[in-house]
């Protein structure tokens, strides 16, 4: 195991860890208020009430499993599979970092952690 493997593993641990915190905050601050609001509003159809919480957690799930994919890439994948995994997960993390930076105007640590993970991914490949 060399420095590039360690960088990919670190990026995966950061990504999955941030995803867990993101999921908890998303549930508490967005999903639960939406469910309460939507349950009292008859204009919000039942399929929408079921789909919105799932869609709000889509980024959480993709970031979480992306972290595991990076760890697997560092431990078991050949070079071309590592590059493909790094591009896919790095794109997800970059989108999350930029969206978080823009959406919170830089007042949330998630953007910095995902930016760090993107840097580690770039180094690891």
TIPADREN-531833 format. One record per atom (N, C-alpha, C): residue in one letter; atom name; z, x, y; residue number from 1. Coordinates in Angstrom, 3 decimals. Example, Ala and Ser with C-alpha at 12.3 -4.5 7.8 and 13.67 -1.06 7.14 Angstrom:
BEGIN
a, N, 7.800, 13.190, -5.690, 1
a, CA, 7.800, 12.300, -4.500, 1
a, C, 7.800, 13.200, -3.300, 1
s, N, 7.080, 12.850, -2.250, 2
s, CA, 7.140, 13.670, -1.060, 2
s, C, 7.870, 12.900, 0.030, 2
This chain:
BEGIN
x, N, 0.000, 0.855, -1.178, 1
x, CA, 0.000, 0.000, 0.000, 1
x, C, 0.000, 0.898, 1.238, 1
x, N, -0.941, 0.616, 2.146, 2
x, CA, -1.040, 1.423, 3.362, 2
x, C, -0.712, 0.569, 4.595, 2
x, N, -0.911, 1.148, 5.760, 3
x, CA, -0.578, 0.476, 7.003, 3
x, C, -1.378, -0.790, 7.243, 3
x, N, -2.628, -0.800, 6.772, 4
x, CA, -3.455, -1.989, 6.952, 4
x, C, -2.932, -3.157, 6.111, 4
x, N, -2.495, -2.858, 4.911, 5
x, CA, -1.910, -3.901, 4.068, 5
x, C, -0.632, -4.450, 4.712, 5
x, N, 0.193, -3.551, 5.218, 6
x, CA, 1.444, -3.976, 5.854, 6
x, C, 1.154, -4.824, 7.090, 6
x, N, 0.107, -4.474, 7.845, 7
x, CA, -0.252, -5.254, 9.035, 7
x, C, -0.663, -6.668, 8.640, 7
x, N, -1.473, -6.804, 7.576, 8
x, CA, -1.880, -8.146, 7.132, 8
x, C, -0.682, -8.944, 6.623, 8
x, N, 0.196, -8.285, 5.889, 9
x, CA, 1.397, -8.980, 5.393, 9
x, C, 2.268, -9.421, 6.569, 9
x, N, 2.455, -8.541, 7.555, 10
x, CA, 3.256, -8.901, 8.727, 10
x, C, 2.629, -10.070, 9.478, 10
x, N, 1.301, -10.058, 9.620, 11
x, CA, 0.621, -11.170, 10.291, 11
x, C, 0.827, -12.469, 9.515, 11
x, N, 0.787, -12.392, 8.192, 12
x, CA, 1.010, -13.582, 7.370, 12
x, C, 2.428, -14.105, 7.480, 12
x, N, 3.397, -13.212, 7.509, 13
x, CA, 4.797, -13.631, 7.649, 13
x, C, 5.025, -14.258, 9.023, 13
x, N, 4.489, -13.632, 10.066, 14
x, CA, 4.620, -14.192, 11.421, 14
x, C, 3.958, -15.562, 11.475, 14
x, N, 2.732, -15.656, 10.968, 15
x, CA, 2.004, -16.918, 11.023, 15
x, C, 2.696, -18.041, 10.283, 15
x, N, 3.152, -17.766, 9.081, 16
x, CA, 3.832, -18.809, 8.309, 16
x, C, 5.183, -19.166, 8.921, 16
x, N, 5.890, -18.173, 9.431, 17
x, CA, 7.182, -18.448, 10.064, 17
x, C, 7.047, -19.298, 11.311, 17
x, N, 6.086, -18.964, 12.153, 18
x, CA, 5.849, -19.761, 13.357, 18
x, C, 5.412, -21.166, 12.978, 18
x, N, 4.639, -21.289, 11.908, 19
x, CA, 4.186, -22.613, 11.466, 19
x, C, 5.363, -23.502, 11.070, 19
x, N, 6.345, -22.937, 10.408, 20
x, CA, 7.517, -23.728, 10.010, 20
x, C, 8.256, -24.237, 11.250, 20
x, N, 8.494, -23.358, 12.216, 21
x, CA, 9.172, -23.769, 13.445, 21
x, C, 8.316, -24.802, 14.184, 21
x, N, 7.016, -24.566, 14.233, 22
x, CA, 6.098, -25.500, 14.868, 22
x, C, 6.172, -26.876, 14.206, 22
x, N, 6.225, -26.901, 12.884, 23
x, CA, 6.289, -28.174, 12.171, 23
x, C, 7.554, -28.953, 12.475, 23
x, N, 8.669, -28.250, 12.546, 24
x, CA, 9.942, -28.914, 12.859, 24
x, C, 9.895, -29.484, 14.279, 24
x, N, 9.432, -28.669, 15.227, 25
x, CA, 9.355, -29.141, 16.611, 25
x, C, 8.335, -30.270, 16.761, 25
x, N, 7.211, -30.149, 16.082, 26
x, CA, 6.183, -31.186, 16.133, 26
x, C, 6.736, -32.514, 15.618, 26
x, N, 7.460, -32.455, 14.523, 27
x, CA, 8.030, -33.675, 13.952, 27
x, C, 9.017, -34.318, 14.919, 27
x, N, 9.891, -33.498, 15.465, 28
x, CA, 10.950, -34.026, 16.322, 28
x, C, 10.443, -34.473, 17.688, 28
x, N, 9.533, -33.709, 18.284, 29
x, CA, 9.138, -33.963, 19.669, 29
x, C, 7.876, -34.803, 19.834, 29
x, N, 7.054, -34.888, 18.775, 30
x, CA, 5.809, -35.643, 18.920, 30
x, C, 5.640, -36.742, 17.887, 30
x, N, 5.886, -36.428, 16.619, 31
x, CA, 5.633, -37.419, 15.567, 31
x, C, 6.622, -38.572, 15.662, 31
x, N, 7.905, -38.259, 15.701, 32
x, CA, 8.907, -39.336, 15.745, 32
x, C, 8.753, -40.224, 16.980, 32
x, N, 8.556, -39.662, 18.192, 33
x, CA, 8.317, -40.552, 19.338, 33
x, C, 7.050, -41.394, 19.187, 33
x, N, 5.993, -40.807, 18.612, 34
x, CA, 4.774, -41.592, 18.404, 34
x, C, 5.020, -42.745, 17.439, 34
x, N, 5.702, -42.469, 16.348, 35
x, CA, 5.969, -43.515, 15.353, 35
x, C, 6.796, -44.638, 15.985, 35
x, N, 7.798, -44.282, 16.767, 36
x, CA, 8.609, -45.305, 17.434, 36
x, C, 7.775, -46.128, 18.407, 36
x, N, 6.938, -45.462, 19.186, 37
x, CA, 6.089, -46.161, 20.134, 37
x, C, 5.075, -47.048, 19.423, 37
x, N, 4.436, -46.500, 18.398, 38
x, CA, 3.374, -47.224, 17.716, 38
x, C, 3.904, -48.397, 16.900, 38
x, N, 5.120, -48.286, 16.384, 39
x, CA, 5.658, -49.386, 15.578, 39
x, C, 5.929, -50.624, 16.424, 39
x, N, 6.176, -50.445, 17.702, 40
x, CA, 6.421, -51.581, 18.572, 40
x, C, 5.176, -52.101, 19.272, 40
x, N, 4.058, -51.423, 19.101, 41
x, CA, 2.823, -51.807, 19.785, 41
x, C, 1.832, -52.343, 18.755, 41
x, N, 1.577, -53.612, 18.803, 42
x, CA, 0.694, -54.252, 17.817, 42
x, C, -0.767, -53.847, 17.997, 42
x, N, -1.109, -53.228, 19.125, 43
x, CA, -2.489, -52.770, 19.324, 43
x, C, -2.801, -51.535, 18.484, 43
x, N, -1.775, -50.813, 18.071, 44
x, CA, -1.975, -49.616, 17.243, 44
x, C, -2.060, -50.072, 15.791, 44
x, N, -3.243, -49.904, 15.207, 45
x, CA, -3.471, -50.369, 13.845, 45
x, C, -2.720, -49.505, 12.824, 45
x, N, -2.447, -50.092, 11.675, 46
x, CA, -1.692, -49.407, 10.615, 46
x, C, -2.355, -48.094, 10.185, 46
x, N, -3.681, -48.038, 10.007, 47
x, CA, -4.273, -46.744, 9.641, 47
x, C, -4.042, -45.659, 10.697, 47
x, N, -4.042, -46.048, 11.961, 48
x, CA, -3.785, -45.080, 13.031, 48
x, C, -2.335, -44.605, 12.955, 48
x, N, -1.416, -45.515, 12.708, 49
x, CA, -0.002, -45.125, 12.586, 49
x, C, 0.207, -44.171, 11.421, 49
x, N, -0.582, -44.306, 10.370, 50
x, CA, -0.452, -43.395, 9.221, 50
x, C, -1.160, -42.067, 9.458, 50
x, N, -2.305, -42.093, 10.141, 51
x, CA, -3.111, -40.878, 10.295, 51
x, C, -2.617, -39.936, 11.392, 51
x, N, -2.123, -40.456, 12.482, 52
x, CA, -1.742, -39.592, 13.602, 52
x, C, -0.678, -38.561, 13.213, 52
x, N, 0.402, -38.939, 12.511, 53
x, CA, 1.361, -37.895, 12.110, 53
x, C, 0.737, -36.819, 11.215, 53
x, N, -0.146, -37.205, 10.329, 54
x, CA, -0.810, -36.229, 9.456, 54
x, C, -1.675, -35.290, 10.292, 54
x, N, -2.417, -35.848, 11.231, 55
x, CA, -3.281, -35.023, 12.071, 55
x, C, -2.489, -34.113, 12.998, 55
x, N, -1.347, -34.578, 13.464, 56
x, CA, -0.509, -33.720, 14.305, 56
x, C, 0.027, -32.516, 13.529, 56
x, N, 0.189, -32.659, 12.236, 57
x, CA, 0.689, -31.542, 11.410, 57
x, C, -0.432, -30.711, 10.790, 57
x, N, -1.681, -31.017, 11.085, 58
x, CA, -2.798, -30.272, 10.499, 58
x, C, -2.734, -28.792, 10.866, 58
x, N, -2.465, -28.484, 12.110, 59
x, CA, -2.376, -27.074, 12.500, 59
x, C, -1.201, -26.389, 11.802, 59
x, N, -0.093, -27.088, 11.661, 60
x, CA, 1.064, -26.515, 10.971, 60
x, C, 0.702, -26.112, 9.555, 60
x, N, 0.053, -27.003, 8.850, 61
x, CA, -0.309, -26.737, 7.451, 61
x, C, -1.321, -25.603, 7.364, 61
x, N, -2.324, -25.606, 8.245, 62
x, CA, -3.339, -24.550, 8.171, 62
x, C, -2.744, -23.187, 8.524, 62
x, N, -1.862, -23.129, 9.510, 63
x, CA, -1.229, -21.856, 9.858, 63
x, C, -0.309, -21.373, 8.744, 63
x, N, 0.409, -22.304, 8.117, 64
x, CA, 1.335, -21.935, 7.048, 64
x, C, 0.587, -21.332, 5.859, 64
x, N, -0.424, -22.035, 5.377, 65
x, CA, -1.168, -21.520, 4.224, 65
x, C, -2.065, -20.351, 4.597, 65
x, N, -2.475, -20.282, 5.869, 66
x, CA, -3.202, -19.105, 6.323, 66
x, C, -2.359, -17.851, 6.203, 66
x, N, -1.082, -17.974, 6.491, 67
x, CA, -0.179, -16.834, 6.326, 67
x, C, -0.108, -16.363, 4.885, 67
x, N, -0.039, -17.315, 3.963, 68
x, CA, -0.035, -16.940, 2.549, 68
x, C, -1.359, -16.308, 2.137, 68
x, N, -2.453, -16.793, 2.705, 69
x, CA, -3.761, -16.210, 2.396, 69
x, C, -3.841, -14.766, 2.880, 69
x, N, -3.259, -14.482, 4.039, 70
x, CA, -3.254, -13.106, 4.533, 70
x, C, -2.429, -12.194, 3.629, 70
x, N, -1.300, -12.687, 3.185, 71
x, CA, -0.469, -11.893, 2.272, 71
x, C, -1.212, -11.637, 0.971, 71
x, N, -1.842, -12.659, 0.434, 72
x, CA, -2.626, -12.493, -0.798, 72
x, C, -3.783, -11.529, -0.581, 72
x, N, -4.427, -11.615, 0.585, 73
x, CA, -5.539, -10.711, 0.880, 73
x, C, -5.068, -9.261, 0.881, 73
x, N, -3.901, -9.022, 1.451, 74
x, CA, -3.380, -7.652, 1.508, 74
x, C, -3.030, -7.125, 0.124, 74
x, N, -2.557, -7.999, -0.734, 75
x, CA, -2.078, -7.548, -2.042, 75
x, C, -3.160, -7.515, -3.119, 75
x, N, -4.110, -8.456, -3.075, 76
x, CA, -4.993, -8.610, -4.225, 76
x, C, -6.485, -8.645, -3.938, 76
x, N, -6.905, -8.912, -2.700, 77
x, CA, -8.329, -9.133, -2.459, 77
x, C, -9.066, -7.815, -2.252, 77
x, N, -10.379, -7.822, -2.597, 78
x, CA, -11.211, -6.663, -2.280, 78
x, C, -11.589, -6.720, -0.798, 78
x, N, -12.312, -5.707, -0.327, 79
x, CA, -12.561, -5.578, 1.105, 79
x, C, -13.315, -6.775, 1.690, 79
x, N, -14.356, -7.222, 1.029, 80
x, CA, -15.136, -8.328, 1.599, 80
x, C, -14.325, -9.621, 1.651, 80
x, N, -13.492, -9.868, 0.665, 81
x, CA, -12.632, -11.055, 0.682, 81
x, C, -11.547, -10.928, 1.747, 81
x, N, -11.060, -9.705, 1.958, 82
x, CA, -10.073, -9.479, 3.027, 82
x, C, -10.678, -9.780, 4.386, 82
x, N, -11.915, -9.336, 4.595, 83
x, CA, -12.583, -9.574, 5.877, 83
x, C, -12.805, -11.068, 6.086, 83
x, N, -13.275, -11.761, 5.051, 84
x, CA, -13.512, -13.199, 5.168, 84
x, C, -12.209, -13.946, 5.460, 84
x, N, -11.148, -13.585, 4.757, 85
x, CA, -9.849, -14.219, 4.984, 85
x, C, -9.355, -13.922, 6.397, 85
x, N, -9.494, -12.673, 6.822, 86
x, CA, -9.054, -12.282, 8.159, 86
x, C, -9.827, -13.038, 9.239, 86
x, N, -11.118, -13.222, 9.057, 87
x, CA, -11.909, -13.950, 10.043, 87
x, C, -11.490, -15.415, 10.122, 87
x, N, -11.304, -16.035, 8.979, 88
x, CA, -10.921, -17.458, 8.960, 88
x, C, -9.526, -17.671, 9.549, 88
x, N, -8.571, -16.942, 9.025, 89
x, CA, -7.195, -17.128, 9.490, 89
x, C, -7.037, -16.590, 10.912, 89
x, N, -7.673, -15.477, 11.210, 90
x, CA, -7.612, -14.942, 12.566, 90
x, C, -8.180, -15.922, 13.581, 90
x, N, -9.232, -16.623, 13.219, 91
x, CA, -9.788, -17.645, 14.104, 91
x, C, -8.808, -18.784, 14.340, 91
x, N, -8.132, -19.216, 13.286, 92
x, CA, -7.118, -20.273, 13.429, 92
x, C, -5.968, -19.812, 14.326, 92
x, N, -5.513, -18.599, 14.106, 93
x, CA, -4.396, -18.079, 14.888, 93
x, C, -4.811, -17.844, 16.348, 93
x, N, -6.030, -17.365, 16.566, 94
x, CA, -6.509, -17.151, 17.927, 94
x, C, -6.610, -18.476, 18.675, 94
x, N, -7.138, -19.489, 18.012, 95
x, CA, -7.214, -20.819, 18.613, 95
x, C, -5.819, -21.333, 18.956, 95
x, N, -4.867, -21.133, 18.042, 96
x, CA, -3.491, -21.542, 18.299, 96
x, C, -2.866, -20.779, 19.456, 96
x, N, -3.130, -19.483, 19.527, 97
x, CA, -2.571, -18.677, 20.616, 97
x, C, -3.136, -19.120, 21.956, 97
x, N, -4.442, -19.281, 22.040, 98
x, CA, -5.060, -19.668, 23.306, 98
x, C, -4.678, -21.094, 23.706, 98
x, N, -4.650, -22.005, 22.738, 99
x, CA, -4.256, -23.380, 23.032, 99
x, C, -2.818, -23.468, 23.491, 99
x, N, -1.958, -22.708, 22.843, 100
x, CA, -0.547, -22.688, 23.210, 100
x, C, -0.344, -22.066, 24.588, 100
x, N, -1.064, -20.985, 24.860, 101
x, CA, -0.972, -20.331, 26.160, 101
x, C, -1.408, -21.295, 27.265, 101
x, N, -2.529, -21.966, 27.062, 102
x, CA, -3.045, -22.900, 28.056, 102
x, C, -2.151, -24.138, 28.178, 102
x, N, -1.787, -24.716, 27.043, 103
x, CA, -1.041, -25.968, 27.052, 103
x, C, 0.356, -25.855, 27.622, 103
x, N, 0.999, -24.728, 27.408, 104
x, CA, 2.376, -24.553, 27.895, 104
x, C, 2.448, -23.635, 29.110, 104
x, N, 1.291, -23.186, 29.582, 105
x, CA, 1.213, -22.258, 30.723, 105
x, C, 2.030, -20.986, 30.469, 105
x, N, 2.049, -20.565, 29.218, 106
x, CA, 2.705, -19.316, 28.857, 106
x, C, 4.203, -19.384, 28.681, 106
x, N, 4.781, -20.583, 28.740, 107
x, CA, 6.240, -20.702, 28.654, 107
x, C, 6.730, -20.933, 27.230, 107
x, N, 5.904, -20.735, 26.256, 108
x, CA, 6.275, -20.963, 24.858, 108
x, C, 5.986, -19.681, 24.086, 108
x, N, 6.910, -19.215, 23.252, 109
x, CA, 6.689, -17.941, 22.554, 109
x, C, 5.627, -18.005, 21.459, 109
x, N, 5.198, -19.192, 21.086, 110
x, CA, 4.213, -19.310, 20.007, 110
x, C, 2.917, -18.589, 20.309, 110
x, N, 2.457, -18.645, 21.541, 111
x, CA, 1.188, -17.995, 21.871, 111
x, C, 1.296, -16.488, 21.696, 111
x, N, 2.423, -15.904, 22.101, 112
x, CA, 2.591, -14.457, 21.993, 112
x, C, 2.698, -14.030, 20.531, 112
x, N, 3.379, -14.835, 19.728, 113
x, CA, 3.513, -14.486, 18.309, 113
x, C, 2.170, -14.581, 17.585, 113
x, N, 1.393, -15.618, 17.898, 114
x, CA, 0.075, -15.711, 17.258, 114
x, C, -0.880, -14.658, 17.798, 114
x, N, -0.748, -14.284, 19.064, 115
x, CA, -1.560, -13.187, 19.598, 115
x, C, -1.202, -11.879, 18.886, 115
x, N, 0.087, -11.660, 18.650, 116
x, CA, 0.515, -10.480, 17.885, 116
x, C, -0.071, -10.525, 16.478, 116
x, N, -0.021, -11.691, 15.849, 117
x, CA, -0.584, -11.814, 14.500, 117
x, C, -2.079, -11.517, 14.505, 117
x, N, -2.808, -11.973, 15.523, 118
x, CA, -4.245, -11.691, 15.616, 118
x, C, -4.475, -10.190, 15.747, 118
x, N, -3.669, -9.540, 16.550, 119
x, CA, -3.778, -8.090, 16.674, 119
x, C, -3.514, -7.372, 15.351, 119
x, N, -2.513, -7.828, 14.632, 120
x, CA, -2.220, -7.229, 13.324, 120
x, C, -3.352, -7.485, 12.326, 120
x, N, -3.938, -8.656, 12.388, 121
x, CA, -5.078, -8.972, 11.513, 121
x, C, -6.245, -8.041, 11.834, 121
x, N, -6.520, -7.865, 13.114, 122
x, CA, -7.621, -6.969, 13.508, 122
x, C, -7.364, -5.543, 13.022, 122
x, N, -6.143, -5.089, 13.129, 123
x, CA, -5.802, -3.758, 12.635, 123
x, C, -5.889, -3.701, 11.103, 123
x, N, -5.456, -4.774, 10.447, 124
x, CA, -5.427, -4.784, 8.991, 124
x, C, -6.781, -4.804, 8.332, 124
x, N, -7.778, -5.219, 9.039, 125
x, CA, -9.134, -5.257, 8.473, 125
x, C, -9.826, -3.958, 8.809, 125
